[in-house]
Amino acid sequence: MSTSADIDVAFAGDDLVLRLASAAYLARFSGTSRIHCSSDLRLYFAWCIDHHAIPLAMSRAEIERYAGWMREVRRFKPATVARPHGSSDRLLPHVRHRRRPGTLTG
């Protein structure tokens, strides 16, 4: 089993809060789950940089825009976009409870 010292959060850049939040999020997983979640975060942070968004301050509308980008640009299948341990679900719990029923991100 990996320890928290094995968690690579270099993709979070120089923002200490973002690095700590990423490490705490990834520490809950091990093995392939951690690899997949790390990949989710890497993609999410890259999207945030490209769209001038702040990763820990995303609104529901921005999360839905990100989900749309995953579907339409990256061509991810709906199950991938809506998977329950996606980066936005656990990293942004304040957004989860405000989602509209029936959206792919809710």
DOZA-559292 format. One record per residue: x, y, z of N, C-alpha, C in turn; residue in one letter. Coordinates in pm, whole numbers, padded with zeros to 5 digits, always signed. Layout:
<pts>
XYZXYZXYZA/...
</pts>
This chain:
<pts>
+00084-00119+00000+00000+00000+00000+00088+00124+00000M/+00050+00223-00076+00128+00345-00085+00102+00433+00036S/+00202+00512+00069+00187+00608+00177+00163+00745+00118T/+00126+00840+00202+00100+00974+00150+00227+01037+00094S/+00345+00991+00138+00470+01043+00084+00487+01003-00063A/+00415+00900-00107+00424+00853-00246+00331+00929-00340D/+00253+01019-00287+00155+01090-00368+00222+01206-00441I/+00214+01204-00572+00274+01309-00655+00165+01410-00691D/+00181+01532-00644+00085+01638-00676+00152+01752-00752V/+00259+01721-00823+00331+01823-00899+00240+01893-01000A/+00139+01821-01049+00047+01880-01146-00034+01994-01088F/-00035+02008-00954-00111+02116-00889-00035+02248-00889A/+00087+02247-00941+00163+02371-00952+00221+02416-00819G/+00238+02547-00804+00301+02604-00686+00203+02646-00578D/+00075+02634-00601-00027+02675-00504-00031+02573-00390D/+00015+02614-00271+00024+02522-00157-00112+02466-00118L/-00216+02548-00116-00349+02501-00078-00399+02397-00178V/-00377+02422-00305-00419+02327-00408-00340+02196-00398L/-00212+02206-00369-00130+02086-00352-00177+02004-00231R/-00206+02072-00119-00252+02002+00001-00389+01940-00021L/-00478+02013-00086-00612+01959-00114-00601+01837-00206A/-00515+01845-00305-00495+01733-00397-00438+01612-00324S/-00338+01634-00239-00277+01524-00164-00378+01460-00070A/-00459+01541-00003-00560+01487+00088-00664+01406+00012A/-00703+01456-00103-00800+01384-00187-00743+01250-00234Y/-00620+01252-00284-00560+01130-00337-00522+01030-00228L/-00497+01078-00107-00461+00989+00004-00573+00892+00039A/-00695+00924+00000-00809+00837+00030-00814+00715-00061R/-00732+00713-00163-00733+00604-00260-00599+00532-00262F/-00599+00413-00319-00473+00339-00337-00478+00266-00470S/-00362+00219-00514-00354+00140-00636-00406+00211-00758G/-00482+00136-00839-00531+00193-00966-00634+00304-00943T/-00707+00298-00832-00802+00406-00803-00729+00538-00787S/-00615+00535-00718-00536+00658-00701-00482+00706-00836R/-00439+00615-00919-00388+00651-01052-00497+00718-01134I/-00617+00661-01133-00729+00718-01209-00770+00855-01154H/-00775+00866-01022-00813+00994-00961-00707+01101-00987C/-00581+01062-00986-00474+01155-01018-00487+01204-01162S/-00521+01113-01251-00543+01149-01391-00660+01245-01404S/-00768+01219-01328-00884+01309-01328-00843+01450-01286D/-00767+01459-01177-00723+01589-01128-00632+01660-01226L/-00540+01586-01284-00447+01644-01382-00526+01707-01499R/-00624+01635-01549-00707+01685-01659-00789+01806-01615L/-00847+01798-01495-00927+01907-01441-00844+02034-01423Y/-00724+02021-01366-00639+02138-01346-00593+02196-01479F/-00564+02112-01576-00524+02161-01709-00639+02240-01772A/-00761+02188-01758-00877+02259-01811-00892+02394-01741W/-00876+02395-01609-00888+02521-01533-00787+02624-01581C/-00664+02581-01605-00561+02673-01654-00600+02728-01791I/-00642+02640-01880-00680+02681-02015-00800+02776-02017D/-00888+02764-01918-01010+02844-01915-01007+02952-01807H/-00889+02977-01752-00869+03082-01651-00966+03067-01534H/-00983+02943-01489-01072+02914-01376-00989+02878-01254A/-01042+02904-01137-00975+02870-01012-01029+02735-00965I/-00947+02631-00961-00994+02495-00935-01078+02477-00809P/-01045+02543-00700-01119+02523-00575-01233+02622-00558L/-01259+02702-00658-01366+02802-00648-01465+02792-00763A/-01480+02675-00819-01568+02657-00934-01715+02659-00892M/-01796+02723-00972-01941+02722-00950-02001+02601-01022S/-02127+02575-00994-02194+02463-01061-02192+02482-01212R/-02214+02603-01258-02216+02630-01402-02080+02600-01465A/-01972+02634-01395-01839+02605-01449-01811+02455-01451E/-01857+02384-01347-01840+02239-01343-01916+02175-01459I/-02036+02224-01486-02115+02171-01597-02048+02203-01731E/-01985+02319-01741-01909+02353-01862-01790+02258-01880R/-01724+02226-01771-01613+02130-01774-01664+01993-01817Y/-01777+01949-01761-01835+01819-01800-01871+01818-01948A/-01925+01929-01997-01957+01939-02140-01832+01930-02226G/-01724+01992-02181-01597+01985-02252-01547+01840-02256W/-01562+01769-02143-01519+01629-02139-01597+01546-02241M/-01727+01571-02252-01812+01496-02346-01785+01536-02491R/-01787+01667-02518-01787+01716-02655-01648+01728-02718E/-01550+01772-02641-01416+01791-02695-01331+01666-02676V/-01329+01615-02555-01247+01497-02526-01317+01366-02564R/-01447+01373-02590-01526+01257-02633-01530+01144-02529R/-01531+01183-02400-01545+01081-02296-01688+01030-02296F/-01705+00906-02262-01839+00846-02253-01911+00901-02130K/-02044+00906-02132-02119+00961-02018-02083+00898-01883P/-02055+00770-01881-02019+00705-01755-01888+00759-01699A/-01796+00796-01785-01670+00853-01740-01691+00993-01686T/-01771+01071-01756-01798+01208-01714-01871+01209-01579V/-01960+01115-01558-02044+01114-01438-01991+01025-01326A/-01873+00967-01343-01827+00872-01241-01820+00942-01105R/-01863+00870-01002-01881+00933-00871-01753+00983-00806P/-01638+00934-00845-01516+00984-00782-01440+01077-00874H/-01513+01144-00965-01450+01242-01052-01394+01357-00972G/-01299+01427-01030-01227+01531-00958-01318+01636-00897S/-01420+01677-00965-01503+01784-00913-01592+01740-00798S/-01631+01612-00794-01720+01565-00688-01659+01575-00549D/-01542+01525-00534-01485+01518-00399-01398+01638-00366R/-01339+01699-00467-01254+01815-00441-01339+01939-00416L/-01461+01939-00468-01550+02054-00453-01684+02011-00392L/-01685+01964-00268-01810+01915-00209-01917+02023-00196P/-01878+02149-00188-01976+02256-00176-02059+02271-00302H/-02010+02223-00415-02085+02232-00541-02183+02117-00553V/-02147+02001-00500-02228+01881-00518-02373+01899-00472R/-02393+01956-00356-02529+01965-00303-02615+02068-00375H/-02557+02150-00459-02634+02251-00531-02664+02212-00675R/-02626+02093-00717-02648+02053-00856-02795+02026-00882R/-02833+02051-01005-02970+02021-01048-02982+01872-01074R/-03096+01814-01034-03118+01672-01068-03119+01653-01219P/-03065+01541-01264-03069+01508-01406-02949+01555-01485G/-02857+01631-01423-02738+01670-01498-02636+01560-01488T/-02547+01550-01585-02446+01445-01582-02349+01460-01466L/-02334+01581-01416-02240+01601-01307-02308+01594-01171T/-02433+01553-01166-02504+01550-01038-02552+01415-01002G/
</pts>
